[in-house]
Amino acid sequence: MKILNALKGMVPYRLVLMRRELLPLWALWTRKNMKRKDMIEILHFHLVDHCNLNCRGCDNFSPLAPETYTELSVFEADCRRMAQLMGTKNRIKEIQLLGGEPLLHPQVEMFMDVARRYFPHTPVNLVSNGLLLPRQGDSFWEACRRNKVHIVVTKYPVKFDYHKVAELVKSKGVAFSFYGHTDVVEKTMVCVPLDLEGRQDGRDSFLRCARANRCISLDHGKLYTCSLIPYVKYFNQKFATKLAIEPSDYMDIHQADSFGQILDFTCKPAPFCRYCNLKGTVGNIKFGISRHERSEWTGEKN
């Protein structure tokens, strides 16, 4: 992991941006998102839905979410079922504990214990904005070491010494890295405009999507092909919109017969994909504070 992160850091950022722009076209041409894989690449678990930052256009809708804490018992039930479906073979490349801001959960240490208990051979990453790391006590660091949790921090352009906190984490004997290139450049945002009328070609959107068949969200027993679907409810509640979630937008893992059934599900477009205007994606948006305006997620001109 250290070698990989070092190699990533050597790539000029302009090439990173160029790659981001070309990836949707490459994905569309190769049809890679609809090719069945033998593993889930990244499995997302939200510990909380809210956040201690207020980022404009957050694709988890955290600025719009009330304080929402996942119950440990629900998380454990989902982990247990996924482990049962996997059997003796590890079929998840990476688990991410995130949010919102996961360090807001008062039981974060117990979530790490549960994740490691059911997924002993899967890398477990805690994805955070890092602001609360200096406040963590000895039991938190011990839980990270005990469970071999890797802390991944996105560096935002706020008044906070991120490199000091990186040294803190490393001094505790815990693996640390910055997310993407945020160790050398300012955090920027990407807006995939929501089409409130659902007029997009869902298959085309799925094929172009950077998260499709890659970043899979598991929330209260329901497995989703991306993080927008389970949390768009906060957008609907705030703006009185009706971006519908249909039963075929998710899979109930407690009703699944096999892990293969899950892999068959994740490589197919969801009905919700019709709401995502991938062709209208706007990248490299400067970080800003959310004003809780609908246009942050739809790209509408005010």
C-alpha positions in Angstrom: 0.0 0.0 0.0 2.8 2.4 0.9 4.5 1.8 -2.5 1.3 2.2 -4.4 0.5 5.5 -2.6 4.1 6.7 -3.4 3.7 5.9 -7.1 0.3 7.6 -7.2 1.9 10.7 -5.7 4.4 10.9 -8.5 1.7 11.2 -11.2 1.3 14.9 -12.2 -2.1 16.2 -11.3 -2.9 17.4 -14.8 -2.7 13.8 -15.9 -5.0 12.7 -13.1 -7.6 15.3 -14.3 -7.1 14.1 -17.9 -7.7 10.5 -16.8 -10.8 11.4 -15.0 -12.2 13.1 -18.1 -11.4 10.1 -20.3 -12.6 7.4 -17.9 -16.3 7.7 -18.7 -15.6 7.4 -22.4 -13.3 4.4 -21.9 -15.9 2.7 -19.7 -18.6 3.3 -22.3 -16.4 1.9 -25.1 -15.3 -1.2 -23.2 -18.7 -1.8 -21.5 -16.6 -2.7 -18.5 -19.3 -1.7 -15.9 -21.6 -4.4 -17.2 -19.0 -7.2 -17.1 -19.6 -9.5 -14.2 -16.8 -9.5 -11.7 -15.8 -12.2 -9.2 -15.5 -9.7 -6.3 -16.9 -6.5 -5.0 -14.2 -3.9 -5.4 -15.3 -1.5 -2.7 -18.1 -2.1 -0.2 -19.3 1.1 1.6 -20.8 1.2 5.0 -22.2 4.5 6.4 -21.6 4.8 10.1 -23.4 8.2 10.1 -25.1 10.2 7.3 -24.3 13.7 8.6 -21.0 15.4 8.7 -19.0 18.1 10.5 -18.2 19.8 7.2 -20.8 21.4 5.0 -19.5 20.7 1.5 -21.2 22.1 -1.6 -22.8 19.4 -3.7 -21.7 16.5 -1.5 -22.7 13.3 -3.4 -23.7 11.7 -0.1 -26.1 14.5 0.5 -24.6 14.9 4.0 -25.3 18.7 4.3 -29.0 17.9 4.0 -29.0 14.9 6.4 -30.1 15.1 10.1 -28.0 13.4 12.7 -28.3 9.8 11.7 -26.3 7.0 13.4 -26.2 3.4 12.1 -27.1 0.9 14.9 -24.3 -1.5 15.6 -26.7 -4.4 15.7 -27.9 -3.6 12.1 -24.3 -3.3 10.9 -23.3 -6.6 12.5 -26.3 -8.3 11.0 -25.3 -7.1 7.5 -21.7 -8.1 8.0 -22.7 -11.5 9.2 -24.9 -12.1 6.2 -22.3 -10.9 3.7 -19.8 -13.2 5.4 -22.2 -16.1 5.1 -22.8 -15.5 1.5 -19.0 -15.2 0.8 -18.2 -18.5 2.5 -14.6 -19.3 3.0 -13.3 -17.2 0.1 -12.8 -13.5 0.4 -14.8 -11.8 -2.3 -14.5 -8.1 -1.2 -11.4 -6.2 -2.2 -11.9 -3.4 0.2 -14.3 -2.3 2.9 -14.8 1.4 3.6 -16.3 2.7 6.8 -17.4 6.2 6.0 -20.3 8.7 6.1 -20.9 11.6 6.5 -18.0 11.7 8.9 -17.6 8.3 10.6 -15.7 9.7 13.6 -18.9 11.3 14.7 -20.2 7.9 15.7 -19.6 7.3 19.4 -19.2 3.5 18.8 -16.7 3.8 15.9 -14.3 1.4 17.7 -16.9 -1.3 17.9 -17.7 -1.0 14.2 -14.1 -1.6 13.5 -14.1 -4.7 15.7 -17.2 -6.1 14.0 -15.9 -5.5 10.5 -12.7 -7.3 11.3 -14.5 -10.2 13.0 -16.5 -11.0 9.9 -14.0 -10.0 7.3 -10.6 -11.2 8.7 -8.8 -11.1 5.3 -10.4 -7.9 3.8 -8.6 -4.5 3.9 -10.7 -2.2 6.1 -10.4 1.5 5.6 -11.8 4.3 7.7 -12.5 7.2 5.3 -12.6 10.5 7.1 -12.0 14.3 6.7 -9.6 13.9 9.6 -10.7 16.9 11.7 -11.6 14.7 14.7 -8.5 12.5 14.7 -6.6 14.7 17.2 -9.4 14.2 19.7 -9.3 10.4 19.7 -8.2 8.6 22.8 -5.9 5.6 23.4 -8.8 3.1 22.9 -9.4 4.3 19.4 -5.8 3.9 18.3 -5.7 0.5 19.9 -8.8 -0.5 18.0 -7.2 0.6 14.8 -4.1 -1.4 15.5 -6.0 -4.4 16.7 -8.1 -4.5 13.6 -5.5 -3.4 11.1 -7.6 -0.5 10.0 -6.1 1.9 7.5 -7.1 5.6 7.9 -7.7 7.4 4.7 -8.1 11.2 4.9 -9.4 13.6 2.3 -7.7 16.9 2.8 -10.1 19.9 2.4 -9.0 23.5 2.1 -9.9 24.4 5.6 -7.8 25.8 8.5 -6.4 22.5 9.7 -2.9 21.0 9.8 -3.4 17.8 7.8 0.3 16.9 7.7 0.5 17.2 11.5 -2.4 14.8 11.8 -0.8 12.4 9.3 2.3 12.3 11.6 0.0 11.7 14.6 -1.7 8.7 13.0 1.6 7.2 12.0 3.1 7.8 15.5 0.2 5.6 16.8 1.4 2.7 14.6 -1.7 3.0 12.4 -1.6 2.9 8.6 -2.4 6.3 7.0 -2.8 7.8 3.5 -4.4 10.8 1.9 -7.3 10.1 -0.5 -6.5 10.6 -4.2 -4.1 13.5 -4.7 -5.4 15.6 -1.9 -2.0 15.5 -0.2 -0.6 17.8 -2.9 -3.6 19.7 -4.3 -6.8 21.2 -3.0 -9.9 19.1 -2.8 -12.2 19.7 -5.7 -15.7 18.4 -6.4 -17.4 16.7 -9.3 -21.1 17.3 -10.1 -23.1 14.7 -11.9 -26.3 16.7 -12.4 -29.5 15.1 -11.3 -32.2 15.0 -13.9 -35.3 15.5 -11.8 -37.6 14.2 -14.6 -35.6 11.0 -15.0 -35.2 11.4 -18.8 -31.7 10.0 -19.1 -30.7 6.7 -20.8 -30.1 4.6 -17.7 -27.9 2.1 -19.4 -25.7 4.8 -20.9 -25.4 6.5 -17.5 -24.5 3.2 -15.9 -21.8 2.5 -18.5 -20.2 5.9 -18.0 -20.4 6.0 -14.2 -17.2 5.9 -12.2 -18.9 4.2 -9.3 -21.0 1.6 -11.2 -20.0 -2.0 -10.4 -17.2 -0.6 -8.2 -18.4 1.4 -5.2 -21.2 -0.7 -3.7 -23.3 0.7 -0.8 -24.8 -1.6 1.9 -27.4 0.2 4.1 -29.7 -1.6 6.5 -29.7 -4.9 4.6 -30.1 -3.3 1.2 -27.3 -3.4 -1.4 -27.1 -0.5 -3.9 -25.0 0.0 -7.0 -23.9 3.5 -5.9 -24.1 5.8 -2.9 -26.6 8.3 -4.4 -29.5 5.9 -4.3 -29.8 5.2 -0.5 -29.2 8.8 0.5 -31.1 10.8 -2.2 -34.0 10.6 0.3 -32.4 13.6 2.0 -32.5 15.6 -1.3 -36.1 14.6 -1.8 -37.0 15.7 1.8 -35.3 19.0 1.5 -36.6 20.0 -1.9 -39.9 18.1 -2.1 -38.7 16.2 -5.2 -39.7 12.7 -6.2 -36.6 10.8 -7.4 -38.2 7.4 -6.9 -36.4 4.4 -5.4 -37.9 1.2 -6.8 -37.5 -2.3 -5.3 -35.3 -3.2 -8.3 -32.9 -0.4 -7.3 -31.5 -2.6 -4.5 -31.0 -6.1 -3.4 -32.0 -7.4 0.1 -28.9 -9.4 1.1 -30.9 -11.3 3.7 -33.1 -12.6 0.9 -30.2 -13.4 -1.5 -29.4 -17.0 -2.2 -25.7 -16.7 -3.1 -22.9 -14.2 -3.5 -23.1 -14.9 -7.2 -26.6 -13.4 -7.2 -25.1 -10.2 -5.7 -22.5 -10.1 -8.4 -25.1 -10.5 -11.1 -27.0 -7.6 -9.6 -24.1 -5.1 -9.3 -23.2 -5.3 -13.0 -26.6 -4.2 -14.2 -28.1 -0.7 -14.5 -30.6 0.3 -11.8 -33.8 2.1 -12.7 -32.5 5.1 -10.7 -29.7 5.5 -13.3 -32.2 7.5 -15.4 -31.8 10.4 -13.0 -28.1 10.8 -13.5 -26.9 13.1 -16.3 -23.4 11.6 -16.8 -23.0 13.4 -20.1 -23.4 16.7 -18.3 -20.8 16.0 -15.6 -18.9 19.0 -14.4 -15.5 18.3 -12.9 -12.8 20.2 -11.0 -15.3 22.3 -9.1 -13.6 24.4 -6.4 -14.5 23.4 -2.9 -17.1 25.6 -1.2 -19.6 25.7 1.6 -23.1 24.4 0.8 -25.9 26.9 0.9 -28.4 24.0 0.7 -29.5 25.0 -2.8 -31.0 22.5 -5.2 -28.7 23.7 -8.0 -25.7 22.2 -6.2 -26.9 18.8 -7.2 -28.8 19.6 -10.4 -26.5 22.1 -12.0 -29.4 24.5 -12.6 -28.5 28.2 -13.1 -29.8 30.4 -10.3 
